[in-house]
Amino acid sequence: MIRNRFKLLLYLSLLFITSCISAPRDTSNTCLMFTDNYFWYKFVKNSEKKWGAPVELQMAIIQRESDFDWLAAPEWDKLFKVIPYKRKSSAFGYSQAVNKTWDQFVRETDQPLALRISFNDSVDFIGWYINKSNQILKIPKDD
């Protein structure tokens, strides 16, 4: 019971803290984004050290997938072309990770509290994914 309350408090705290971070105004200039969000730079550099995924590749993936929108999600399928029914995929957050891949990341990295809306967790996921792609498919990490 106490553990569940702690998790809930942690999730709410993270949600509150991440909601204070605004989306970058100009997503075409990575240097300017890092000036505005210094911790983003630290998070991406940590991911680069951990997984060997270049900073520029991680940032390019986030720009392409979510345009740095922490609540990015696919469009809704619609019933009768008007009524929102369900999303086209389970992709969500900065990295647009789908549920099954995110769950695999959480299991393999032993990070049960990782959130797709967290920039730090998202760049860690992207680094892990690039590393996995390199190991399994032999795709170069800088490609």
C-alpha positions as CSV (number, residue, x, y, z in Angstrom):
1,M,0.0,0.0,0.0
2,I,2.8,2.4,1.0
3,R,4.7,1.5,-2.1
4,N,1.7,2.3,-4.4
5,R,1.3,5.6,-2.7
6,F,4.9,6.4,-3.2
7,K,4.7,5.5,-6.9
8,L,1.6,7.7,-7.2
9,L,3.3,10.6,-5.5
10,L,6.4,10.1,-7.7
11,Y,4.3,10.0,-10.9
12,L,2.3,13.1,-9.9
13,S,5.6,14.9,-9.0
14,L,7.1,14.0,-12.4
15,L,4.0,15.0,-14.2
16,F,4.0,18.4,-12.4
17,I,7.7,19.0,-13.0
18,T,7.6,18.1,-16.7
19,S,4.5,20.2,-17.2
20,C,6.6,23.2,-16.2
21,I,8.9,22.6,-19.1
22,S,7.7,24.4,-22.2
23,A,8.1,23.1,-25.7
24,P,10.9,24.8,-27.6
25,R,9.8,27.7,-29.8
26,D,12.2,26.9,-32.7
27,T,12.8,23.2,-33.1
28,S,15.1,23.6,-36.1
29,N,18.0,25.0,-33.9
30,T,19.3,22.3,-31.5
31,C,21.9,24.7,-30.0
32,L,19.1,27.2,-29.1
33,M,17.0,24.4,-27.6
34,F,20.0,23.3,-25.4
35,T,20.5,26.9,-24.3
36,D,16.8,27.1,-23.2
37,N,16.8,23.6,-21.7
38,Y,20.3,22.9,-20.3
39,F,19.2,19.6,-18.7
40,W,18.1,18.3,-22.1
41,Y,21.7,18.6,-23.2
42,K,22.9,16.7,-20.1
43,F,20.2,14.0,-20.6
44,V,21.2,13.5,-24.3
45,K,24.9,13.4,-23.5
46,N,24.3,10.8,-20.8
47,S,22.4,8.7,-23.3
48,E,25.2,9.1,-25.8
49,K,27.8,7.9,-23.2
50,K,25.6,5.0,-22.1
51,W,24.4,3.7,-25.5
52,G,26.8,5.2,-28.0
53,A,24.0,7.0,-29.9
54,P,25.1,10.4,-31.3
55,V,23.4,13.5,-29.9
56,E,22.4,14.7,-33.3
57,L,20.7,11.4,-34.2
58,Q,18.7,11.4,-31.0
59,M,17.5,14.9,-31.5
60,A,16.7,14.3,-35.1
61,I,14.5,11.3,-34.1
62,I,12.6,13.3,-31.5
63,Q,12.1,16.2,-34.0
64,R,10.8,13.8,-36.6
65,E,8.6,11.7,-34.3
66,S,7.1,14.3,-32.0
67,D,8.5,17.7,-32.8
68,F,9.5,18.0,-29.1
69,D,5.8,17.7,-28.0
70,W,5.8,15.7,-24.8
71,L,2.2,14.8,-25.3
72,A,2.4,13.8,-28.9
73,A,0.2,11.0,-30.0
74,P,-1.2,9.6,-33.3
75,E,-4.4,10.8,-34.7
76,W,-7.7,9.2,-33.8
77,D,-9.5,6.8,-36.0
78,K,-13.1,8.0,-36.4
79,L,-16.4,6.3,-36.6
80,F,-18.6,7.7,-39.4
81,K,-15.7,10.2,-40.1
82,V,-16.7,12.3,-37.1
83,I,-16.6,10.5,-33.8
84,P,-13.2,9.8,-32.3
85,Y,-12.9,6.1,-31.7
86,K,-9.3,4.9,-31.0
87,R,-5.8,6.0,-31.8
88,K,-4.0,4.5,-34.9
89,S,-1.2,3.2,-32.7
90,S,-0.1,3.3,-29.0
91,A,2.9,5.6,-29.8
92,F,3.2,8.4,-27.2
93,G,5.5,11.1,-25.9
94,Y,8.8,12.5,-27.2
95,S,10.0,9.3,-28.6
96,Q,6.7,8.0,-29.9
97,A,7.5,4.6,-28.4
98,V,4.7,2.0,-28.8
99,N,3.5,0.1,-25.7
100,K,5.3,-3.2,-26.4
101,T,8.6,-1.7,-27.3
102,W,8.5,0.6,-24.3
103,D,7.6,-2.3,-22.0
104,Q,10.6,-4.2,-23.4
105,F,12.8,-1.2,-22.7
106,V,11.5,-0.9,-19.1
107,R,12.2,-4.6,-18.5
108,E,15.6,-4.8,-20.1
109,T,16.9,-1.6,-18.4
110,D,15.2,-2.3,-15.1
111,Q,13.5,1.2,-15.0
112,P,10.0,0.5,-13.8
113,L,9.3,4.2,-13.2
114,A,10.3,5.3,-16.7
115,L,7.8,7.6,-18.4
116,R,7.3,8.3,-22.1
117,I,6.5,12.0,-21.2
118,S,9.9,12.4,-19.6
119,F,12.6,13.8,-21.9
120,N,15.3,12.0,-19.9
121,D,13.5,8.6,-20.2
122,S,12.7,9.2,-23.9
123,V,16.3,9.9,-24.9
124,D,17.4,6.9,-22.9
125,F,14.9,4.8,-24.8
126,I,16.1,6.2,-28.1
127,G,19.7,5.4,-27.2
128,W,18.7,1.9,-26.2
129,Y,16.7,1.5,-29.4
130,I,19.6,2.6,-31.6
131,N,22.0,0.3,-29.6
132,K,19.5,-2.6,-30.1
133,S,19.2,-1.9,-33.8
134,N,23.0,-2.0,-34.0
135,Q,23.3,-5.3,-32.1
136,I,20.5,-7.1,-33.9
137,L,20.4,-5.6,-37.4
138,K,24.0,-4.3,-37.6
139,I,22.7,-0.8,-38.4
140,P,25.6,1.7,-37.7
141,K,24.8,3.9,-34.7
142,D,25.5,7.1,-36.6
143,D,23.2,6.1,-39.6
